[in-house]
Amino acid sequence: MTTVPPARTTRHHRARLIVPAALAALACTAMTATTSDASPKTATTSDASPKTTTTTTTTTVTTARSHDDVQRPKVMLDNWLQLWNGDYDRAPGIISPAFRVHAALLDGGDGSSIRGADGLVAWIKQTRAAFRDLRFTEQVTPLIDGRYASVRWSATGTYAGGFPGAKAEPGTVVTFTGTDTLRMRDGRFVEYWVNTDTLRLLTQLKVL
């Protein structure tokens, strides 16, 4: 058995006393720091409450506003289709005086001569004169992106005769499709692009 010298034993005993004391001191310091740090956090949480309420309110307003921004174009598009179905009284409420058309017309025009609500209504009447009971229906859910709206439609009507070059008999039922893209400004449509399946229409009318 090895004997530990007395001096070494004393130093070892003191070290054993010092270490627990140091740990106790550190524990007290940690507890004090935790208590001290907790207070500001509690105060911050209290101060944060009004901010949280304000943020929630702002989010609610923004959501409501976004809902309106989405619903308004949908209503306008519904009115747009009803306008093409012969409800001409809807034109002033959704068509801007600056309204213009981009389209390849059957007479070779580009649509630039069609302006405003009156010009559009005259064009629609001309189209419907060749196809009595012409009916446009939404084929695909409209796409809305900021100032632009696009709707895919299907149209069915009865040929009334008088279409240039048509050999189809009056009374022939025709069906064709197309896509309308419109630009909105100040709650009205101000610009219009149209793509129509003209080939299908002319084939049914026996123009080709």
C-alpha positions in Angstrom: 0.0 0.0 0.0 1.3 3.5 -0.9 1.2 6.2 1.8 0.3 9.7 0.8 2.5 12.4 2.4 0.6 14.6 4.9 1.3 17.8 2.9 -0.2 16.4 -0.2 -3.2 15.1 1.7 -3.9 18.6 3.0 -3.7 20.1 -0.5 -5.9 17.4 -1.8 -8.5 18.0 1.0 -8.5 21.8 0.3 -9.0 21.1 -3.4 -12.0 19.0 -2.6 -13.5 21.9 -0.6 -12.7 24.5 -3.2 -14.3 22.7 -6.2 -17.8 22.3 -4.6 -17.6 25.9 -3.4 -16.8 27.1 -7.0 -19.6 25.0 -8.4 -22.0 26.5 -5.9 -21.0 30.0 -6.8 -21.4 29.3 -10.5 -24.9 27.8 -9.8 -25.9 31.0 -7.9 -24.6 33.2 -10.7 -26.5 31.2 -13.3 -29.7 31.5 -11.3 -29.3 35.2 -10.8 -28.5 35.7 -14.5 -31.6 33.6 -15.5 -33.8 35.6 -13.2 -32.4 38.9 -14.4 -32.7 37.9 -18.1 -36.3 36.6 -17.7 -37.7 40.0 -16.7 -36.9 41.8 -19.9 -38.2 38.9 -21.9 -41.5 39.0 -20.0 -41.6 42.8 -20.6 -40.9 42.2 -24.3 -43.7 39.7 -24.5 -46.0 42.2 -22.9 -44.9 45.0 -25.2 -45.2 42.6 -28.2 -48.9 42.0 -27.6 -50.1 45.2 -29.3 -47.8 44.6 -32.2 -49.2 41.1 -32.6 -52.7 42.5 -32.6 -51.8 45.2 -35.2 -50.2 42.6 -37.4 -53.3 40.4 -37.3 -55.6 43.3 -38.1 -53.4 44.3 -41.0 -53.4 40.8 -42.3 -57.2 40.6 -42.1 -57.6 43.9 -44.0 -55.1 42.7 -46.7 -57.0 39.4 -47.1 -60.3 41.2 -47.5 -58.8 43.6 -50.0 -57.3 40.7 -52.0 -60.7 38.9 -52.0 -62.3 42.0 -53.5 -59.5 42.4 -56.1 -60.2 38.8 -57.2 -64.0 38.9 -57.1 -64.4 42.2 -59.1 -62.7 40.8 -62.3 -64.8 37.6 -62.0 -68.0 39.7 -61.9 -66.7 41.8 -64.8 -66.0 38.6 -66.9 -69.4 37.3 -66.2 -70.9 40.6 -67.4 -68.6 40.4 -70.4 -70.0 37.1 -71.5 -73.6 38.3 -70.9 -72.8 41.3 -73.1 -71.8 39.0 -75.9 -75.0 37.0 -75.3 -77.0 40.1 -76.2 -77.3 42.0 -72.9 -76.0 45.3 -74.3 -77.0 47.3 -71.3 -74.0 45.9 -69.5 -71.5 47.6 -71.8 -71.3 51.1 -70.1 -70.5 49.5 -66.7 -67.6 47.4 -67.8 -66.2 49.0 -71.0 -63.9 52.0 -70.9 -64.4 54.9 -73.4 -60.7 54.2 -74.3 -61.5 50.5 -75.0 -59.7 49.1 -78.1 -59.6 45.7 -79.8 -56.8 43.5 -81.2 -58.3 40.9 -83.5 -58.0 39.4 -86.9 -61.4 40.2 -88.4 -63.0 38.2 -91.2 -63.0 41.3 -93.4 -59.3 41.6 -93.1 -59.3 44.3 -90.4 -57.2 44.3 -87.2 -60.0 45.6 -84.9 -58.4 49.0 -84.5 -61.6 50.7 -85.8 -63.6 49.3 -82.9 -63.5 51.8 -80.0 -65.4 52.3 -76.8 -68.6 50.7 -75.6 -70.6 51.8 -78.6 -68.1 50.4 -81.1 -68.0 47.1 -79.3 -71.8 46.8 -79.1 -72.0 47.5 -82.8 -69.5 44.7 -83.5 -71.3 42.2 -81.3 -74.7 43.0 -83.0 -73.1 42.4 -86.4 -71.7 39.1 -85.2 -75.0 38.0 -83.7 -76.9 39.0 -86.9 -75.3 36.0 -88.7 -76.0 33.6 -85.8 -79.4 34.0 -84.1 -79.5 32.7 -80.5 -75.7 32.8 -80.3 -74.7 31.7 -76.8 -71.3 32.1 -75.1 -70.5 30.0 -72.1 -67.4 29.8 -69.9 -65.5 26.7 -70.7 -62.5 26.9 -68.3 -62.2 28.8 -65.0 -61.0 32.3 -65.8 -57.3 33.2 -65.1 -56.7 36.5 -63.4 -53.3 38.1 -62.9 -53.1 41.7 -61.7 -54.6 43.9 -64.4 -55.2 41.1 -66.9 -58.0 38.5 -67.1 -58.4 35.6 -69.5 -61.4 33.4 -70.2 -61.8 30.4 -72.4 -65.3 30.2 -73.9 -67.5 28.0 -76.1 -70.1 29.5 -78.5 -73.1 27.8 -80.1 -75.6 29.4 -82.5 -77.9 28.8 -85.4 -76.7 30.1 -88.8 -79.1 32.7 -90.1 -77.6 33.1 -93.6 -75.7 35.9 -95.3 -72.2 34.9 -94.3 -69.8 35.7 -97.2 -68.8 32.5 -99.1 -70.9 30.2 -96.8 -72.6 27.2 -98.5 -74.2 25.9 -95.3 -78.0 26.1 -95.2 -79.6 28.6 -92.9 -80.6 26.8 -89.7 -77.3 25.0 -89.4 -76.1 24.8 -85.8 -72.5 25.8 -85.4 -70.2 25.5 -82.4 -66.8 27.1 -82.0 -64.4 28.1 -79.2 -62.0 30.9 -78.3 -60.1 32.8 -75.7 -60.6 36.4 -74.6 -57.8 38.2 -72.8 -58.7 41.6 -71.4 -56.7 44.4 -69.6 -58.5 46.2 -66.8 -58.1 49.8 -65.6 -60.2 51.7 -63.1 -62.8 48.9 -62.9 -63.4 48.6 -66.6 -62.0 46.7 -69.6 -59.7 48.9 -71.6 -58.0 46.5 -74.0 -59.1 43.2 -75.7 -57.3 40.4 -77.5 -59.3 37.5 -79.0 -58.3 34.2 -80.4 -61.1 32.3 -82.1 -61.1 28.9 -83.7 -62.1 30.4 -87.1 -61.1 27.3 -89.0 -63.7 25.3 -87.2 -66.3 27.9 -87.8 -65.6 28.3 -91.5 -65.6 24.5 -92.0 -69.1 24.2 -90.4 -70.3 27.0 -92.6 -68.8 25.3 -95.7 -66.7 28.3 -96.6 -63.7 26.0 -97.0 
